Structures are given as C-alpha cells and as structure tokens.
Amino acid sequence: MLSSVPDSIDNPEPYGPAQHLSVVVPVYSGANYLLGLMDQLVALRDDLDSCDVPLKLTEVLFVDDESRDGSSQILREIEREHAMVTIVTMSRNFGQHPATIAGVLHTTGDWVVTLDEDGQHPPELIPMLLSTAVADELDVVYGYPADRAHSVFRDWASRTAKRTIGAVSGNRQLNLASSFRVIRGSVARGAASTASHQAYLDSGLSWFTNRATRVELDVTDPRAADGEESGYSFRRLLSHAHRGLVSGDMKVLRLLGGIGLVGVFGAFMLGSRFAYSWATGGLDRDTIGWPSTFAALLFFGGVLATQLVVLTEYTISSALHLRGKPAYFAVDRAVDAGLVAYFEANPPTTSSDGLGEADEPDRPAAAAA
C-alpha cells in the first residue's frame, strides 16, 4: 500500500509536516468484529509510521451507542491497550448517524474517517480514498462497494431512495453517500456542529462543500459472508430515509409553486378568452356559468398554492437558519501539498487484497451540489 521510508537523517520530513488522521467508528453490535478492526487500524498506523508519508493516525474514537452484545467490555479492553483509542459513550441508543456525529465532534484530526464496526470498510483503503481527495482538491470522498453489498432488493431500494431524496431535497450529493467517508477535518466538525434532531450528516456536509465524489471499492460485507442479517430492520431503513428527506432544503416545493403560478396564468388566459367570446356573442350565454366557475377555481386555487409555497419558503429558510446552515465557510487546501506530492510518487492500492504499490486509480470528477 505504501512504500517504506528511506534512510534519511538530513531530511526527516521530505514531504513536509505530517497531517493527522482521526477515525470514528459507531458501535452497536460489533463484538465479533472489534478486535479484528482494531488490529487493522494498528496495522495502518504502523504502515503510516514506517513510510515518509506526511500522515499520522493519531486517534481512533469508538462511539458506544448503547451496544447490545458485549461490545462495551471489548471496547474497554481495547482502550486500556491502545493509547490512541478513546471511547465516547452515548446515554442511550440514538442510532448510527447521531453516534457518528457525536464521534466527529470529539475529533481533532486534519482528516476524519468514518467507517462501520463490522469490517466491511477495510482501514487499509483509507490512503487510497485520501489520495483521491488531495489530488483533486476535494473535501469529501465516499467509499462505495463495487459489487452488491446486500440483497438485490435492499441495494436497489437504497439507491432509489438516495436518488429520490436527492432530487426532492435539491441535494444531489446524497447520491454519493455511504458510511465510509474521508472528510476534511474542519468540514466534518463544521457539519457535525450544525446537526440537530433528525439531522443527516451528508446533508450537513453539502452545506459546507460541494467538492465530493465517490470511489468504488472491491470490498465485501463480512456479515453477509457469515450469513448474518443486516443490523438495520426495514423500519430503521425507512427512518433513515425520512431523516435524509427532512434534513434537505425541500426544493421540490418550488416546483409546486411553479405549478400554482401556471394555474394563475392559465386562469387569466382562459378568463380573458371567455370574456371576449361572451362580449362578441361567440359564447352560449346559457352555459357561461360553467367555464367562468372553472376559471375562478383555477385562479384562486393557483393563488392559494402560490401563497402556501411562499409561506413554506419562509418556513424552510427559518428552519435552515435555526439548524445553523452557514452563510460561508473557509478551508485551506494548500496544506495538502505534501500529501499530493507523496501520493503522486507512491500511489496506494485500490483494493484490500494486500500491501504494495499499485497503479493510480481513475478519479471520478467532483460532484456538483
């Protein structure tokens, strides 16, 4: 994955000062996977330390979301053994998204990685995602399985829900979303700080940056390989979709407003046509009540629809203000120069099959907001 550091006394930091990496792992039912995941994170830390890459894994935050299977005891053992580990304990079960947000707010790294507890997101792929981010001056890179991660229906429903919610909310960036993310630290903490009830982290990220992309990864879900069911029930998946929907800007309401305005314009044209026909004798005076009633209903219905949308726009604007949507946000991408230079000289692997150098992956273009 990364080349070994050369013997160098004169220049111990050939690529400049190291940036720091924080990893956030929400935990609910990961007792069978936590020790193996920690071993992978330690291997990644040691691999980074053995290379001249200007990047250090300095903290791992496990967020105990009232885990149900003995994960808490395992986490305490891990924390005692590894100084870089911190446990954030939730007061009750809040769900994966709130747990992830809580963990992000406790980070200090220049880059923040979020990944699942069950090993489906191999830590050794983090450098590959990060190399994509710094090479294309991005702030968020999502890792996405190239092959089917769950059942055909589950994967289809997930993709469809993301596309639909993205279109309805006006946030196309949701189409890229997955729980395996590499995020610029300031952006991650800024988005997490705006999170409130029913917040969706990826919606918040889109408030701070539109420099995001998705990279397909050659990974498998260990739960599926072991014949285990997903930790998400159908009800929880619906709740997840609802969270994404209400966290957006609901720009579909502007379409309804347009329909209302079309109704008003159509009523005006139709009423003018009826008035002209009636005045010139081209309209049966005995049936004038029907078209005039229709025109009146169309007009006032359009007016009411337009008024409702105007009020809704004010409501959305007020809600976004209360939720902390920023007027602006500044980042310094110039500090990535050292990482860019290193990854250009040492492209990381694009799969979790093993260590060693590999060809540089094709990088998809950054997504528009």
GIMO-V733356 format. One record per residue. N is the residue number from 0. SS is DSSP state (helix for helix, strand for strand, loop for the rest). Layout:
n:N ss:SS
n:N ss:SS
This chain:
n:0 ss:loop
n:1 ss:loop
n:2 ss:loop
n:3 ss:loop
n:4 ss:loop
n:5 ss:loop
n:6 ss:loop
n:7 ss:loop
n:8 ss:loop
n:9 ss:loop
n:10 ss:loop
n:11 ss:loop
n:12 ss:loop
n:13 ss:loop
n:14 ss:loop
n:15 ss:loop
n:16 ss:loop
n:17 ss:loop
n:18 ss:strand
n:19 ss:strand
n:20 ss:strand
n:21 ss:strand
n:22 ss:strand
n:23 ss:strand
n:24 ss:strand
n:25 ss:strand
n:26 ss:strand
n:27 ss:loop
n:28 ss:loop
n:29 ss:loop
n:30 ss:loop
n:31 ss:loop
n:32 ss:loop
n:33 ss:helix
n:34 ss:helix
n:35 ss:helix
n:36 ss:helix
n:37 ss:helix
n:38 ss:helix
n:39 ss:helix
n:40 ss:helix
n:41 ss:helix
n:42 ss:helix
n:43 ss:helix
n:44 ss:helix
n:45 ss:helix
n:46 ss:helix
n:47 ss:helix
n:48 ss:helix
n:49 ss:loop
n:50 ss:loop
n:51 ss:loop
n:52 ss:loop
n:53 ss:loop
n:54 ss:strand
n:55 ss:strand
n:56 ss:strand
n:57 ss:strand
n:58 ss:strand
n:59 ss:strand
n:60 ss:strand
n:61 ss:strand
n:62 ss:strand
n:63 ss:strand
n:64 ss:loop
n:65 ss:loop
n:66 ss:loop
n:67 ss:loop
n:68 ss:loop
n:69 ss:loop
n:70 ss:helix
n:71 ss:helix
n:72 ss:helix
n:73 ss:helix
n:74 ss:helix
n:75 ss:helix
n:76 ss:helix
n:77 ss:helix
n:78 ss:helix
n:79 ss:helix
n:80 ss:helix
n:81 ss:loop
n:82 ss:loop
n:83 ss:loop
n:84 ss:strand
n:85 ss:strand
n:86 ss:strand
n:87 ss:strand
n:88 ss:strand
n:89 ss:loop
n:90 ss:loop
n:91 ss:loop
n:92 ss:loop
n:93 ss:loop
n:94 ss:loop
n:95 ss:helix
n:96 ss:helix
n:97 ss:helix
n:98 ss:helix
n:99 ss:helix
n:100 ss:helix
n:101 ss:helix
n:102 ss:helix
n:103 ss:helix
n:104 ss:helix
n:105 ss:loop
n:106 ss:loop
n:107 ss:loop
n:108 ss:loop
n:109 ss:loop
n:110 ss:strand
n:111 ss:strand
n:112 ss:strand
n:113 ss:strand
n:114 ss:loop
n:115 ss:loop
n:116 ss:loop
n:117 ss:loop
n:118 ss:loop
n:119 ss:loop
n:120 ss:loop
n:121 ss:loop
n:122 ss:helix
n:123 ss:helix
n:124 ss:helix
n:125 ss:helix
n:126 ss:helix
n:127 ss:helix
n:128 ss:helix
n:129 ss:helix
n:130 ss:helix
n:131 ss:helix
n:132 ss:helix
n:133 ss:helix
n:134 ss:helix
n:135 ss:loop
n:136 ss:loop
n:137 ss:loop
n:138 ss:loop
n:139 ss:strand
n:140 ss:strand
n:141 ss:strand
n:142 ss:strand
n:143 ss:strand
n:144 ss:strand
n:145 ss:loop
n:146 ss:loop
n:147 ss:loop
n:148 ss:loop
n:149 ss:loop
n:150 ss:loop
n:151 ss:helix
n:152 ss:helix
n:153 ss:helix
n:154 ss:helix
n:155 ss:helix
n:156 ss:helix
n:157 ss:helix
n:158 ss:helix
n:159 ss:helix
n:160 ss:helix
n:161 ss:helix
n:162 ss:helix
n:163 ss:helix
n:164 ss:helix
n:165 ss:helix
n:166 ss:helix
n:167 ss:helix
n:168 ss:helix
n:169 ss:loop
n:170 ss:loop
n:171 ss:helix
n:172 ss:helix
n:173 ss:helix
n:174 ss:helix
n:175 ss:helix
n:176 ss:loop
n:177 ss:loop
n:178 ss:loop
n:179 ss:loop
n:180 ss:strand
n:181 ss:strand
n:182 ss:strand
n:183 ss:strand
n:184 ss:helix
n:185 ss:helix
n:186 ss:helix
n:187 ss:helix
n:188 ss:helix
n:189 ss:helix
n:190 ss:helix
n:191 ss:helix
n:192 ss:helix
n:193 ss:loop
n:194 ss:loop
n:195 ss:loop
n:196 ss:loop
n:197 ss:loop
n:198 ss:loop
n:199 ss:loop
n:200 ss:helix
n:201 ss:helix
n:202 ss:helix
n:203 ss:helix
n:204 ss:helix
n:205 ss:helix
n:206 ss:helix
n:207 ss:helix
n:208 ss:loop
n:209 ss:loop
n:210 ss:loop
n:211 ss:strand
n:212 ss:strand
n:213 ss:strand
n:214 ss:strand
n:215 ss:strand
n:216 ss:strand
n:217 ss:strand
n:218 ss:loop
n:219 ss:loop
n:220 ss:loop
n:221 ss:helix
n:222 ss:helix
n:223 ss:helix
n:224 ss:helix
n:225 ss:loop
n:226 ss:loop
n:227 ss:loop
n:228 ss:loop
n:229 ss:loop
n:230 ss:loop
n:231 ss:loop
n:232 ss:loop
n:233 ss:helix
n:234 ss:helix
n:235 ss:helix
n:236 ss:helix
n:237 ss:helix
n:238 ss:helix
n:239 ss:helix
n:240 ss:helix
n:241 ss:helix
n:242 ss:helix
n:243 ss:helix
n:244 ss:helix
n:245 ss:helix
n:246 ss:loop
n:247 ss:loop
n:248 ss:loop
n:249 ss:loop
n:250 ss:loop
n:251 ss:helix
n:252 ss:helix
n:253 ss:helix
n:254 ss:helix
n:255 ss:helix
n:256 ss:helix
n:257 ss:helix
n:258 ss:helix
n:259 ss:helix
n:260 ss:helix
n:261 ss:helix
n:262 ss:helix
n:263 ss:helix
n:264 ss:helix
n:265 ss:helix
n:266 ss:helix
n:267 ss:helix
n:268 ss:helix
n:269 ss:helix
n:270 ss:helix
n:271 ss:helix
n:272 ss:helix
n:273 ss:helix
n:274 ss:helix
n:275 ss:helix
n:276 ss:helix
n:277 ss:helix
n:278 ss:helix
n:279 ss:loop
n:280 ss:loop
n:281 ss:loop
n:282 ss:loop
n:283 ss:loop
n:284 ss:helix
n:285 ss:helix
n:286 ss:helix
n:287 ss:helix
n:288 ss:helix
n:289 ss:helix
n:290 ss:helix
n:291 ss:helix
n:292 ss:helix
n:293 ss:helix
n:294 ss:helix
n:295 ss:helix
n:296 ss:helix
n:297 ss:helix
n:298 ss:helix
n:299 ss:helix
n:300 ss:helix
n:301 ss:helix
n:302 ss:helix
n:303 ss:helix
n:304 ss:helix
n:305 ss:helix
n:306 ss:helix
n:307 ss:helix
n:308 ss:helix
n:309 ss:helix
n:310 ss:helix
n:311 ss:helix
n:312 ss:helix
n:313 ss:helix
n:314 ss:helix
n:315 ss:helix
n:316 ss:helix
n:317 ss:helix
n:318 ss:helix
n:319 ss:helix
n:320 ss:helix
n:321 ss:helix
n:322 ss:loop
n:323 ss:loop
n:324 ss:loop
n:325 ss:loop
n:326 ss:loop
n:327 ss:loop
n:328 ss:loop
n:329 ss:loop
n:330 ss:loop
n:331 ss:loop
n:332 ss:helix
n:333 ss:helix
n:334 ss:helix
n:335 ss:helix
n:336 ss:helix
n:337 ss:helix
n:338 ss:helix
n:339 ss:helix
n:340 ss:helix
n:341 ss:helix
n:342 ss:helix
n:343 ss:helix
n:344 ss:helix
n:345 ss:loop
n:346 ss:loop
n:347 ss:loop
n:348 ss:loop
n:349 ss:loop
n:350 ss:strand
n:351 ss:loop
n:352 ss:loop
n:353 ss:loop
n:354 ss:loop
n:355 ss:loop
n:356 ss:loop
n:357 ss:loop
n:358 ss:loop
n:359 ss:loop
n:360 ss:loop
n:361 ss:loop
n:362 ss:loop
n:363 ss:loop
n:364 ss:loop
n:365 ss:loop
n:366 ss:strand
n:367 ss:loop
n:368 ss:loop
